[in-house]
């Protein structure tokens, strides 16, 4: 969680430059693809156990205080601080497939 978060990194639900940004900066309702976890090893392991894996598509449902995400047909809540460590690429024109 050492990388800085800039408020100008996201514009209209999409990352500005570069193409990835922290999950905590994405607009609610956006489908994203996880590209990198930037956290200590034990936190990365736990995130992966919960479904927050690299190349996993998730949808950010809410970002009011904590982040509520649809991951593998489940809704999971994480802190915004933890969301700073999950780097994603928004896929704004994608919808998650219902199982």
Biopython code that builds the backbone (N, CA, C, O; Angstrom):
import numpy as np
from Bio.PDB.StructureBuilder import StructureBuilder

atoms = [
    (1, "UNK", "N", (0.833, -1.184, 0.000)),
    (1, "UNK", "CA", (0.000, 0.000, 0.000)),
    (1, "UNK", "C", (0.874, 1.243, 0.000)),
    (1, "UNK", "O", (0.575, 2.229, 0.673)),
    (2, "UNK", "N", (1.936, 1.184, -0.747)),
    (2, "UNK", "CA", (2.895, 2.272, -0.743)),
    (2, "UNK", "C", (2.719, 3.237, -1.890)),
    (2, "UNK", "O", (3.393, 4.267, -1.926)),
    (3, "UNK", "N", (1.839, 2.944, -2.830)),
    (3, "UNK", "CA", (1.703, 3.786, -3.991)),
    (3, "UNK", "C", (0.695, 4.897, -3.723)),
    (3, "UNK", "O", (-0.357, 4.649, -3.134)),
    (4, "UNK", "N", (1.012, 6.140, -4.155)),
    (4, "UNK", "CA", (0.122, 7.269, -3.890)),
    (4, "UNK", "C", (-1.151, 7.203, -4.718)),
    (4, "UNK", "O", (-1.168, 6.648, -5.817)),
    (5, "UNK", "N", (-2.198, 7.768, -4.180)),
    (5, "UNK", "CA", (-3.481, 7.837, -4.865)),
    (5, "UNK", "C", (-3.734, 9.294, -5.209)),
    (5, "UNK", "O", (-3.663, 10.159, -4.336)),
    (6, "UNK", "N", (-4.027, 9.572, -6.465)),
    (6, "UNK", "CA", (-4.269, 10.935, -6.912)),
    (6, "UNK", "C", (-5.718, 11.090, -7.320)),
    (6, "UNK", "O", (-6.269, 10.221, -7.995)),
    (7, "UNK", "N", (-6.341, 12.180, -6.921)),
    (7, "UNK", "CA", (-7.752, 12.379, -7.240)),
    (7, "UNK", "C", (-7.991, 12.547, -8.736)),
    (7, "UNK", "O", (-9.106, 12.321, -9.206)),
    (8, "UNK", "N", (-6.954, 12.944, -9.504)),
    (8, "UNK", "CA", (-7.126, 13.134, -10.940)),
    (8, "UNK", "C", (-6.877, 11.857, -11.732)),
    (8, "UNK", "O", (-6.854, 11.890, -12.962)),
    (9, "UNK", "N", (-6.693, 10.737, -11.048)),
    (9, "UNK", "CA", (-6.348, 9.481, -11.712)),
    (9, "UNK", "C", (-7.544, 8.855, -12.414)),
    (9, "UNK", "O", (-7.364, 7.993, -13.274)),
    (10, "UNK", "N", (-8.765, 9.267, -12.068)),
    (10, "UNK", "CA", (-9.969, 8.693, -12.671)),
    (10, "UNK", "C", (-10.838, 9.814, -13.210)),
    (10, "UNK", "O", (-11.055, 10.832, -12.553)),
    (11, "UNK", "N", (-11.329, 9.601, -14.418)),
    (11, "UNK", "CA", (-12.247, 10.564, -15.025)),
    (11, "UNK", "C", (-13.441, 9.799, -15.558)),
    (11, "UNK", "O", (-13.287, 8.885, -16.369)),
    (12, "UNK", "N", (-14.617, 10.164, -15.110)),
    (12, "UNK", "CA", (-15.869, 9.560, -15.567)),
    (12, "UNK", "C", (-15.836, 8.033, -15.508)),
    (12, "UNK", "O", (-16.221, 7.363, -16.466)),
    (13, "UNK", "N", (-15.369, 7.481, -14.369)),
    (13, "UNK", "CA", (-15.380, 6.048, -14.174)),
    (13, "UNK", "C", (-14.234, 5.315, -14.838)),
    (13, "UNK", "O", (-14.132, 4.094, -14.715)),
    (14, "UNK", "N", (-13.362, 6.036, -15.544)),
    (14, "UNK", "CA", (-12.241, 5.403, -16.223)),
    (14, "UNK", "C", (-10.941, 5.986, -15.700)),
    (14, "UNK", "O", (-10.869, 7.173, -15.380)),
    (15, "UNK", "N", (-9.907, 5.145, -15.611)),
    (15, "UNK", "CA", (-8.600, 5.614, -15.192)),
    (15, "UNK", "C", (-8.057, 6.538, -16.264)),
    (15, "UNK", "O", (-8.197, 6.267, -17.456)),
    (16, "UNK", "N", (-7.432, 7.637, -15.837)),
    (16, "UNK", "CA", (-6.862, 8.595, -16.778)),
    (16, "UNK", "C", (-5.547, 8.035, -17.319)),
    (16, "UNK", "O", (-5.558, 7.347, -18.340)),
    (17, "UNK", "N", (-4.454, 8.298, -16.690)),
    (17, "UNK", "CA", (-3.133, 7.785, -17.083)),
    (17, "UNK", "C", (-2.443, 7.281, -15.847)),
    (17, "UNK", "O", (-2.484, 8.002, -14.850)),
    (18, "UNK", "N", (-1.826, 6.153, -15.793)),
    (18, "UNK", "CA", (-1.895, 5.082, -16.782)),
    (18, "UNK", "C", (-3.257, 4.416, -16.793)),
    (18, "UNK", "O", (-4.202, 4.923, -16.188)),
    (19, "UNK", "N", (-3.368, 3.295, -17.468)),
    (19, "UNK", "CA", (-4.687, 2.677, -17.644)),
    (19, "UNK", "C", (-5.179, 1.941, -16.398)),
    (19, "UNK", "O", (-6.334, 1.519, -16.361)),
    (20, "UNK", "N", (-4.338, 1.776, -15.381)),
    (20, "UNK", "CA", (-4.813, 1.159, -14.142)),
    (20, "UNK", "C", (-4.806, 2.178, -13.019)),
    (20, "UNK", "O", (-4.030, 3.133, -13.029)),
    (21, "UNK", "N", (-5.685, 1.959, -12.050)),
    (21, "UNK", "CA", (-5.793, 2.858, -10.902)),
    (21, "UNK", "C", (-6.329, 2.061, -9.714)),
    (21, "UNK", "O", (-6.790, 0.933, -9.884)),
    (22, "UNK", "N", (-6.273, 2.638, -8.516)),
    (22, "UNK", "CA", (-6.795, 1.933, -7.336)),
    (22, "UNK", "C", (-8.313, 1.733, -7.425)),
    (22, "UNK", "O", (-9.032, 2.588, -7.942)),
    (23, "UNK", "N", (-8.776, 0.617, -6.924)),
    (23, "UNK", "CA", (-10.213, 0.329, -6.886)),
    (23, "UNK", "C", (-10.967, 1.432, -6.146)),
    (23, "UNK", "O", (-12.102, 1.752, -6.498)),
    (24, "UNK", "N", (-10.345, 2.009, -5.134)),
    (24, "UNK", "CA", (-11.002, 3.046, -4.335)),
    (24, "UNK", "C", (-11.277, 4.327, -5.128)),
    (24, "UNK", "O", (-12.029, 5.184, -4.665)),
    (25, "UNK", "N", (-10.683, 4.470, -6.308)),
    (25, "UNK", "CA", (-10.878, 5.670, -7.132)),
    (25, "UNK", "C", (-11.894, 5.492, -8.252)),
    (25, "UNK", "O", (-12.179, 6.436, -8.989)),
    (26, "UNK", "N", (-12.441, 4.290, -8.382)),
    (26, "UNK", "CA", (-13.365, 3.996, -9.473)),
    (26, "UNK", "C", (-14.786, 4.351, -9.055)),
    (26, "UNK", "O", (-15.150, 4.200, -7.888)),
    (27, "UNK", "N", (-15.577, 4.815, -9.992)),
    (27, "UNK", "CA", (-16.971, 5.179, -9.732)),
    (27, "UNK", "C", (-17.813, 3.926, -9.496)),
    (27, "UNK", "O", (-17.644, 2.919, -10.184)),
    (28, "UNK", "N", (-18.713, 3.994, -8.529)),
    (28, "UNK", "CA", (-19.635, 2.886, -8.256)),
    (28, "UNK", "C", (-20.414, 2.556, -9.516)),
    (28, "UNK", "O", (-20.825, 3.448, -10.258)),
    (29, "UNK", "N", (-20.613, 1.267, -9.751)),
    (29, "UNK", "CA", (-21.324, 0.802, -10.929)),
    (29, "UNK", "C", (-20.403, 0.347, -12.042)),
    (29, "UNK", "O", (-20.863, -0.205, -13.042)),
    (30, "UNK", "N", (-19.095, 0.573, -11.880)),
    (30, "UNK", "CA", (-18.128, 0.227, -12.916)),
    (30, "UNK", "C", (-17.644, -1.212, -12.761)),
    (30, "UNK", "O", (-17.335, -1.656, -11.656)),
    (31, "UNK", "N", (-17.583, -1.931, -13.868)),
    (31, "UNK", "CA", (-16.982, -3.264, -13.900)),
    (31, "UNK", "C", (-15.498, -3.064, -14.165)),
    (31, "UNK", "O", (-15.108, -2.303, -15.050)),
    (32, "UNK", "N", (-14.678, -3.759, -13.386)),
    (32, "UNK", "CA", (-13.229, -3.614, -13.511)),
    (32, "UNK", "C", (-12.570, -4.988, -13.567)),
    (32, "UNK", "O", (-13.159, -5.998, -13.182)),
    (33, "UNK", "N", (-11.348, -4.996, -14.051)),
    (33, "UNK", "CA", (-10.519, -6.200, -14.050)),
    (33, "UNK", "C", (-9.337, -5.928, -13.128)),
    (33, "UNK", "O", (-8.613, -4.953, -13.328)),
    (34, "UNK", "N", (-9.133, -6.763, -12.136)),
    (34, "UNK", "CA", (-8.016, -6.589, -11.204)),
    (34, "UNK", "C", (-6.722, -6.896, -11.942)),
    (34, "UNK", "O", (-6.583, -7.949, -12.565)),
    (35, "UNK", "N", (-5.781, -5.969, -11.865)),
    (35, "UNK", "CA", (-4.504, -6.121, -12.552)),
    (35, "UNK", "C", (-3.347, -6.382, -11.603)),
    (35, "UNK", "O", (-2.404, -7.091, -11.954)),
    (36, "UNK", "N", (-3.410, -5.810, -10.390)),
    (36, "UNK", "CA", (-2.283, -5.978, -9.459)),
    (36, "UNK", "C", (-2.758, -5.752, -8.033)),
    (36, "UNK", "O", (-3.582, -4.877, -7.767)),
    (37, "UNK", "N", (-2.223, -6.558, -7.119)),
    (37, "UNK", "CA", (-2.452, -6.362, -5.692)),
    (37, "UNK", "C", (-1.158, -5.801, -5.114)),
    (37, "UNK", "O", (-0.097, -6.409, -5.256)),
    (38, "UNK", "N", (-1.243, -4.661, -4.473)),
    (38, "UNK", "CA", (-0.070, -3.999, -3.919)),
    (38, "UNK", "C", (-0.226, -3.931, -2.401)),
    (38, "UNK", "O", (-0.569, -2.890, -1.840)),
    (39, "UNK", "N", (0.033, -5.058, -1.758)),
    (39, "UNK", "CA", (-0.150, -5.178, -0.306)),
    (39, "UNK", "C", (0.850, -6.206, 0.212)),
    (39, "UNK", "O", (1.451, -6.941, -0.571)),
    (40, "UNK", "N", (1.026, -6.258, 1.529)),
    (40, "UNK", "CA", (1.893, -7.308, 2.098)),
    (40, "UNK", "C", (1.380, -8.697, 1.717)),
    (40, "UNK", "O", (0.194, -8.883, 1.446)),
    (41, "UNK", "N", (2.297, -9.666, 1.700)),
    (41, "UNK", "CA", (1.991, -11.030, 1.244)),
    (41, "UNK", "C", (0.769, -11.636, 1.926)),
    (41, "UNK", "O", (-0.063, -12.250, 1.259)),
    (42, "UNK", "N", (0.646, -11.473, 3.256)),
    (42, "UNK", "CA", (-0.481, -12.088, 3.949)),
    (42, "UNK", "C", (-1.815, -11.448, 3.563)),
    (42, "UNK", "O", (-2.845, -12.123, 3.558)),
    (43, "UNK", "N", (-1.804, -10.170, 3.243)),
    (43, "UNK", "CA", (-3.039, -9.498, 2.810)),
    (43, "UNK", "C", (-3.374, -9.921, 1.383)),
    (43, "UNK", "O", (-4.539, -10.162, 1.068)),
    (44, "UNK", "N", (-2.368, -10.012, 0.520)),
    (44, "UNK", "CA", (-2.603, -10.500, -0.843)),
    (44, "UNK", "C", (-3.215, -11.894, -0.818)),
    (44, "UNK", "O", (-4.147, -12.180, -1.570)),
    (45, "UNK", "N", (-2.698, -12.754, 0.038)),
    (45, "UNK", "CA", (-3.205, -14.122, 0.139)),
    (45, "UNK", "C", (-4.678, -14.121, 0.551)),
    (45, "UNK", "O", (-5.487, -14.852, -0.021)),
    (46, "UNK", "N", (-5.015, -13.309, 1.530)),
    (46, "UNK", "CA", (-6.407, -13.246, 1.998)),
    (46, "UNK", "C", (-7.327, -12.671, 0.924)),
    (46, "UNK", "O", (-8.442, -13.158, 0.739)),
    (47, "UNK", "N", (-6.866, -11.633, 0.212)),
    (47, "UNK", "CA", (-7.660, -11.062, -0.873)),
    (47, "UNK", "C", (-7.941, -12.113, -1.941)),
    (47, "UNK", "O", (-9.062, -12.221, -2.438)),
    (48, "UNK", "N", (-6.924, -12.880, -2.284)),
    (48, "UNK", "CA", (-7.099, -13.930, -3.295)),
    (48, "UNK", "C", (-8.080, -14.996, -2.809)),
    (48, "UNK", "O", (-8.887, -15.498, -3.592)),
    (49, "UNK", "N", (-8.015, -15.343, -1.523)),
    (49, "UNK", "CA", (-8.959, -16.318, -0.963)),
    (49, "UNK", "C", (-10.398, -15.819, -1.085)),
    (49, "UNK", "O", (-11.318, -16.615, -1.270)),
    (50, "UNK", "N", (-10.594, -14.506, -0.982)),
    (50, "UNK", "CA", (-11.936, -13.911, -1.070)),
    (50, "UNK", "C", (-12.396, -13.729, -2.513)),
    (50, "UNK", "O", (-13.558, -13.401, -2.750)),
    (51, "UNK", "N", (-11.495, -13.938, -3.489)),
    (51, "UNK", "CA", (-11.869, -13.792, -4.894)),
    (51, "UNK", "C", (-11.270, -12.590, -5.580)),
    (51, "UNK", "O", (-11.469, -12.407, -6.781)),
    (52, "UNK", "N", (-10.536, -11.757, -4.846)),
    (52, "UNK", "CA", (-9.894, -10.584, -5.434)),
    (52, "UNK", "C", (-8.554, -11.015, -6.035)),
    (52, "UNK", "O", (-7.495, -10.714, -5.485)),
    (53, "UNK", "N", (-8.609, -11.718, -7.162)),
    (53, "UNK", "CA", (-7.416, -12.266, -7.821)),
    (53, "UNK", "C", (-7.088, -11.442, -9.062)),
    (53, "UNK", "O", (-7.960, -10.789, -9.635)),
    (54, "UNK", "N", (-5.833, -11.481, -9.464)),
    (54, "UNK", "CA", (-5.431, -10.833, -10.696)),
    (54, "UNK", "C", (-6.230, -11.427, -11.865)),
    (54, "UNK", "O", (-6.442, -12.637, -11.943)),
    (55, "UNK", "N", (-6.658, -10.552, -12.755)),
    (55, "UNK", "CA", (-7.458, -10.875, -13.945)),
    (55, "UNK", "C", (-8.911, -11.230, -13.633)),
    (55, "UNK", "O", (-9.659, -11.590, -14.542)),
    (56, "UNK", "N", (-9.325, -11.136, -12.373)),
    (56, "UNK", "CA", (-10.732, -11.360, -11.995)),
    (56, "UNK", "C", (-11.542, -10.104, -12.311)),
    (56, "UNK", "O", (-11.125, -8.997, -11.970)),
    (57, "UNK", "N", (-12.683, -10.267, -12.951)),
    (57, "UNK", "CA", (-13.585, -9.145, -13.191)),
    (57, "UNK", "C", (-14.531, -9.031, -12.007)),
    (57, "UNK", "O", (-15.125, -10.017, -11.571)),
    (58, "UNK", "N", (-14.661, -7.818, -11.495)),
    (58, "UNK", "CA", (-15.563, -7.533, -10.384)),
    (58, "UNK", "C", (-16.335, -6.257, -10.712)),
    (58, "UNK", "O", (-15.978, -5.523, -11.633)),
    (59, "UNK", "N", (-17.387, -6.007, -9.954)),
    (59, "UNK", "CA", (-18.153, -4.772, -10.127)),
    (59, "UNK", "C", (-18.172, -4.035, -8.801)),
    (59, "UNK", "O", (-18.508, -4.613, -7.767)),
    (60, "UNK", "N", (-17.813, -2.768, -8.831)),
    (60, "UNK", "CA", (-17.896, -1.924, -7.645)),
    (60, "UNK", "C", (-19.340, -1.459, -7.512)),
    (60, "UNK", "O", (-19.829, -0.695, -8.343)),
    (61, "UNK", "N", (-20.019, -1.919, -6.471)),
    (61, "UNK", "CA", (-21.431, -1.601, -6.277)),
    (61, "UNK", "C", (-21.641, -0.307, -5.517)),
    (61, "UNK", "O", (-22.566, 0.448, -5.814)),
    (62, "UNK", "N", (-20.782, -0.045, -4.532)),
    (62, "UNK", "CA", (-20.934, 1.135, -3.679)),
    (62, "UNK", "C", (-19.573, 1.569, -3.170)),
    (62, "UNK", "O", (-18.694, 0.746, -2.914)),
    (63, "UNK", "N", (-19.416, 2.873, -3.029)),
    (63, "UNK", "CA", (-18.150, 3.404, -2.509)),
    (63, "UNK", "C", (-18.394, 4.472, -1.450)),
    (63, "UNK", "O", (-17.649, 5.449, -1.358)),
    (64, "UNK", "N", (-19.424, 4.283, -0.664)),
    (64, "UNK", "CA", (-19.732, 5.216, 0.419)),
    (64, "UNK", "C", (-19.054, 4.754, 1.700)),
    (64, "UNK", "O", (-19.616, 3.949, 2.442)),
    (65, "UNK", "N", (-17.850, 5.256, 1.966)),
    (65, "UNK", "CA", (-17.091, 4.822, 3.142)),
    (65, "UNK", "C", (-16.328, 3.558, 2.838)),
    (65, "UNK", "O", (-15.135, 3.607, 2.537)),
    (66, "UNK", "N", (-17.003, 2.417, 2.912)),
    (66, "UNK", "CA", (-16.360, 1.161, 2.529)),
    (66, "UNK", "C", (-16.731, 0.859, 1.077)),
    (66, "UNK", "O", (-17.625, 1.486, 0.509)),
    (67, "UNK", "N", (-16.034, -0.105, 0.493)),
    (67, "UNK", "CA", (-16.288, -0.487, -0.892)),
    (67, "UNK", "C", (-17.047, -1.808, -0.901)),
    (67, "UNK", "O", (-16.595, -2.789, -0.309)),
    (68, "UNK", "N", (-18.180, -1.838, -1.559)),
    (68, "UNK", "CA", (-18.965, -3.053, -1.704)),
    (68, "UNK", "C", (-18.794, -3.518, -3.146)),
    (68, "UNK", "O", (-19.084, -2.782, -4.089)),
    (69, "UNK", "N", (-18.317, -4.753, -3.300)),
    (69, "UNK", "CA", (-18.016, -5.284, -4.626)),
    (69, "UNK", "C", (-18.774, -6.575, -4.879)),
    (69, "UNK", "O", (-19.024, -7.355, -3.959)),
    (70, "UNK", "N", (-19.134, -6.792, -6.132)),
    (70, "UNK", "CA", (-19.674, -8.079, -6.557)),
    (70, "UNK", "C", (-18.491, -8.880, -7.068)),
    (70, "UNK", "O", (-17.882, -8.530, -8.079)),
    (71, "UNK", "N", (-18.167, -9.963, -6.360)),
    (71, "UNK", "CA", (-17.019, -10.806, -6.682)),
    (71, "UNK", "C", (-17.500, -12.257, -6.721)),
    (71, "UNK", "O", (-18.006, -12.767, -5.722)),
    (72, "UNK", "N", (-17.347, -12.912, -7.846)),
    (72, "UNK", "CA", (-17.733, -14.333, -7.952)),
    (72, "UNK", "C", (-19.151, -14.571, -7.442)),
    (72, "UNK", "O", (-19.368, -15.495, -6.659)),
    (73, "UNK", "N", (-20.107, -13.770, -7.859)),
    (73, "UNK", "CA", (-21.520, -13.883, -7.475)),
    (73, "UNK", "C", (-21.778, -13.685, -5.986)),
    (73, "UNK", "O", (-22.796, -14.140, -5.464)),
    (74, "UNK", "N", (-20.866, -13.012, -5.309)),
    (74, "UNK", "CA", (-21.058, -12.665, -3.895)),
    (74, "UNK", "C", (-20.765, -11.177, -3.730)),
    (74, "UNK", "O", (-20.002, -10.590, -4.497)),
    (75, "UNK", "N", (-21.383, -10.586, -2.722)),
    (75, "UNK", "CA", (-21.100, -9.187, -2.390)),
    (75, "UNK", "C", (-20.159, -9.163, -1.203)),
    (75, "UNK", "O", (-20.443, -9.742, -0.154)),
    (76, "UNK", "N", (-19.030, -8.482, -1.382)),
    (76, "UNK", "CA", (-18.022, -8.391, -0.330)),
    (76, "UNK", "C", (-17.717, -6.928, -0.055)),
    (76, "UNK", "O", (-17.679, -6.103, -0.968)),
    (77, "UNK", "N", (-17.502, -6.622, 1.211)),
    (77, "UNK", "CA", (-17.145, -5.271, 1.601)),
    (77, "UNK", "C", (-15.706, -5.210, 2.074)),
    (77, "UNK", "O", (-15.254, -6.069, 2.831)),
    (78, "UNK", "N", (-14.985, -4.188, 1.623)),
    (78, "UNK", "CA", (-13.618, -3.940, 2.077)),
    (78, "UNK", "C", (-13.476, -2.461, 2.381)),
    (78, "UNK", "O", (-14.294, -1.652, 1.943)),
    (79, "UNK", "N", (-12.453, -2.108, 3.119)),
    (79, "UNK", "CA", (-12.217, -0.702, 3.435)),
    (79, "UNK", "C", (-11.674, 0.038, 2.211)),
    (79, "UNK", "O", (-11.082, -0.571, 1.320)),
    (80, "UNK", "N", (-11.881, 1.342, 2.179)),
    (80, "UNK", "CA", (-11.327, 2.156, 1.098)),
    (80, "UNK", "C", (-9.800, 2.093, 1.120)),
    (80, "UNK", "O", (-9.165, 2.135, 0.066)),
    (81, "UNK", "N", (-9.211, 1.995, 2.300)),
    (81, "UNK", "CA", (-7.754, 1.889, 2.405)),
    (81, "UNK", "C", (-7.265, 0.615, 1.714)),
    (81, "UNK", "O", (-6.257, 0.643, 1.008)),
    (82, "UNK", "N", (-7.967, -0.492, 1.912)),
    (82, "UNK", "CA", (-7.608, -1.727, 1.229)),
    (82, "UNK", "C", (-7.846, -1.591, -0.271)),
    (82, "UNK", "O", (-7.099, -2.147, -1.076)),
    (83, "UNK", "N", (-8.878, -0.858, -0.641)),
    (83, "UNK", "CA", (-9.146, -0.593, -2.055)),
    (83, "UNK", "C", (-8.026, 0.166, -2.736)),
    (83, "UNK", "O", (-7.844, 0.062, -3.949)),
    (84, "UNK", "N", (-7.263, 0.940, -1.945)),
    (84, "UNK", "CA", (-6.093, 1.645, -2.486)),
    (84, "UNK", "C", (-5.019, 0.675, -2.958)),
    (84, "UNK", "O", (-4.195, 1.036, -3.799)),
    (85, "UNK", "N", (-5.009, -0.538, -2.441)),
    (85, "UNK", "CA", (-3.975, -1.534, -2.759)),
    (85, "UNK", "C", (-4.384, -2.482, -3.880)),
    (85, "UNK", "O", (-3.604, -3.350, -4.273)),
    (86, "UNK", "N", (-5.602, -2.323, -4.400)),
    (86, "UNK", "CA", (-6.094, -3.185, -5.476)),
    (86, "UNK", "C", (-6.144, -2.335, -6.742)),
    (86, "UNK", "O", (-7.000, -1.462, -6.888)),
    (87, "UNK", "N", (-5.220, -2.603, -7.643)),
    (87, "UNK", "CA", (-5.142, -1.819, -8.872)),
    (87, "UNK", "C", (-5.932, -2.509, -9.973)),
    (87, "UNK", "O", (-5.766, -3.702, -10.227)),
    (88, "UNK", "N", (-6.795, -1.735, -10.621)),
    (88, "UNK", "CA", (-7.760, -2.277, -11.566)),
    (88, "UNK", "C", (-7.740, -1.508, -12.874)),
    (88, "UNK", "O", (-7.235, -0.388, -12.960)),
    (89, "UNK", "N", (-8.303, -2.141, -13.879)),
    (89, "UNK", "CA", (-8.538, -1.505, -15.168)),
    (89, "UNK", "C", (-10.047, -1.483, -15.379)),
    (89, "UNK", "O", (-10.660, -2.545, -15.486)),
    (90, "UNK", "N", (-10.658, -0.313, -15.440)),
    (90, "UNK", "CA", (-12.108, -0.252, -15.659)),
    (90, "UNK", "C", (-12.499, -0.813, -17.016)),
    (90, "UNK", "O", (-11.804, -0.614, -18.012)),
    (91, "UNK", "N", (-13.611, -1.511, -17.038)),
    (91, "UNK", "CA", (-14.203, -2.059, -18.255)),
    (91, "UNK", "C", (-15.628, -1.499, -18.314)),
    (91, "UNK", "O", (-16.594, -2.242, -18.141)),
    (92, "UNK", "N", (-15.762, -0.188, -18.559)),
    (92, "UNK", "CA", (-17.054, 0.499, -18.386)),
    (92, "UNK", "C", (-18.187, -0.013, -19.252)),
    (92, "UNK", "O", (-19.352, 0.197, -18.916)),
    (93, "UNK", "N", (-17.884, -0.674, -20.349)),
    (93, "UNK", "CA", (-18.963, -1.137, -21.229)),
    (93, "UNK", "C", (-19.239, -2.623, -21.047)),
    (93, "UNK", "O", (-19.922, -3.237, -21.867)),
    (94, "UNK", "N", (-18.704, -3.206, -19.965)),
    (94, "UNK", "CA", (-18.896, -4.624, -19.688)),
    (94, "UNK", "C", (-19.916, -4.805, -18.587)),
    (94, "UNK", "O", (-20.063, -3.949, -17.715)),
    (95, "UNK", "N", (-20.610, -5.907, -18.629)),
    (95, "UNK", "CA", (-21.528, -6.311, -17.561)),
    (95, "UNK", "C", (-21.036, -7.652, -17.064)),
    (95, "UNK", "O", (-20.589, -8.487, -17.850)),
    (96, "UNK", "N", (-21.117, -7.859, -15.767)),
    (96, "UNK", "CA", (-20.743, -9.157, -15.213)),
    (96, "UNK", "C", (-21.778, -10.187, -15.595)),
    (96, "UNK", "O", (-22.977, -9.907, -15.571)),
    (97, "UNK", "N", (-21.333, -11.361, -15.942)),
    (97, "UNK", "CA", (-22.245, -12.454, -16.282)),
    (97, "UNK", "C", (-22.867, -13.024, -15.027)),
    (97, "UNK", "O", (-22.164, -13.296, -14.054)),
    (98, "UNK", "N", (-24.163, -13.207, -15.037)),
    (98, "UNK", "CA", (-24.854, -13.836, -13.907)),
    (98, "UNK", "C", (-24.745, -15.346, -14.056)),
    (98, "UNK", "O", (-24.909, -15.894, -15.147)),
    (99, "UNK", "N", (-24.465, -16.005, -12.940)),
    (99, "UNK", "CA", (-24.346, -17.473, -12.988)),
    (99, "UNK", "C", (-25.658, -18.126, -12.670)),
    (99, "UNK", "O", (-25.751, -19.353, -12.662)),
]
sb = StructureBuilder()
sb.init_structure("model")
sb.init_model(0)
sb.init_chain("A")
sb.init_seg("    ")
for serial, (resi, resn, name, xyz) in enumerate(atoms, 1):
    if name == "N":
        sb.init_residue(resn, " ", resi, " ")
    sb.init_atom(name, np.array(xyz, "f"), 0.0, 1.0, " ", f" {name:<3s}", serial, name[0])
structure = sb.get_structure()
